[in-house]
Amino acid sequence: MTDDTDLRLRGILTDVLGLKQGQADSFTDDSGLFGELPELDSMAVAGLLTELEDRFDIIIEDDEIDGEMLETFGALKAFVADKRQAG
């Protein structure tokens, strides 16, 4: 499930943030997201969370959203993987 989550998450980030084709392919678990990617600003976060819910069929509660989950690609991937397993 992790590989599927990883690939799909890279696609979602590319689509929602309008990243250059292949840009997300270079992300490692330590790659910074919020505060590092200019495309991921506070306005883009809402759209990203909505897409994550839609494409992964998960529900993200308001109290689950914090800076840590968006800090790195690895943190976001782990969050989504946990939500999918709990689903």
C-alpha positions as a printed NumPy array, in Angstrom:
array([[  0.   ,   0.   ,   0.   ],
       [  2.885,   2.374,   0.685],
       [  4.14 ,   2.297,  -2.912],
       [  0.632,   3.025,  -4.158],
       [  0.29 ,   5.829,  -1.629],
       [  3.668,   7.258,  -2.636],
       [  2.941,   7.293,  -6.369],
       [ -0.587,   8.638,  -5.992],
       [  0.544,  11.327,  -3.55 ],
       [  3.202,  12.535,  -5.997],
       [  0.509,  12.784,  -8.685],
       [ -1.845,  14.69 ,  -6.411],
       [  0.856,  17.175,  -5.428],
       [  1.713,  17.692,  -9.098],
       [ -1.931,  18.211, -10.084],
       [ -3.049,  20.396,  -7.187],
       [  0.065,  22.554,  -6.954],
       [  0.704,  22.764, -10.679],
       [  4.235,  21.43 , -10.303],
       [  6.41 ,  20.876, -13.344],
       [  6.052,  17.378, -14.78 ],
       [  8.511,  15.136, -12.929],
       [  9.241,  17.637, -10.157],
       [  7.556,  15.482,  -7.511],
       [  9.51 ,  12.425,  -8.721],
       [ 12.604,  13.836,  -7.033],
       [ 10.928,  14.186,  -3.616],
       [ 12.432,  12.126,  -0.822],
       [ 10.834,  11.554,   2.564],
       [ 12.885,  14.51 ,   3.833],
       [ 11.805,  16.901,   1.067],
       [ 10.186,  19.961,   2.592],
       [  6.649,  20.869,   1.557],
       [  4.877,  23.669,   3.433],
       [  7.261,  26.575,   3.723],
       [  9.646,  25.033,   1.178],
       [  7.478,  24.747,  -1.934],
       [  6.244,  28.201,  -2.945],
       [  3.245,  26.542,  -4.63 ],
       [  2.064,  25.086,  -1.301],
       [  0.808,  28.168,   0.454],
       [ -2.039,  28.461,   2.921],
       [ -4.559,  28.807,   0.091],
       [ -3.325,  25.622,  -1.598],
       [ -3.545,  23.566,   1.597],
       [ -7.358,  23.44 ,   1.496],
       [ -7.343,  22.24 ,  -2.105],
       [ -4.685,  19.649,  -1.333],
       [ -6.597,  18.267,   1.643],
       [ -9.804,  18.067,  -0.401],
       [ -8.016,  16.164,  -3.18 ],
       [ -6.43 ,  13.796,  -0.658],
       [ -9.863,  13.028,   0.763],
       [-11.398,  12.519,  -2.673],
       [ -8.648,  10.466,  -4.279],
       [ -7.787,   8.301,  -1.279],
       [-11.384,   8.022,  -0.004],
       [-10.423,   9.223,   3.466],
       [-11.778,  11.852,   5.831],
       [ -9.381,  14.349,   7.377],
       [-10.753,  15.937,  10.526],
       [ -9.899,  19.554,  11.323],
       [ -8.074,  18.557,  14.518],
       [ -5.77 ,  16.25 ,  12.514],
       [ -4.374,  19.094,  10.43 ],
       [ -1.138,  20.541,  11.748],
       [  2.142,  21.87 ,  10.471],
       [  3.968,  18.602,  11.052],
       [  1.844,  16.604,   8.616],
       [  2.682,  19.079,   5.851],
       [  6.298,  19.663,   6.827],
       [  7.851,  16.97 ,   4.625],
       [  6.803,  14.601,   1.87 ],
       [  7.495,  11.676,   4.211],
       [  5.284,  13.108,   6.951],
       [  2.4  ,  13.66 ,   4.546],
       [  2.841,  10.195,   3.043],
       [  2.847,   8.594,   6.515],
       [ -0.286,  10.541,   7.475],
       [ -2.144,   9.421,   4.342],
       [ -0.965,   5.804,   4.743],
       [ -2.19 ,   5.764,   8.365],
       [ -5.561,   7.217,   7.336],
       [ -5.925,   4.612,   4.588],
       [ -5.153,   1.748,   6.969],
       [ -7.551,   3.075,   9.588],
       [-10.235,   3.651,   6.941]])
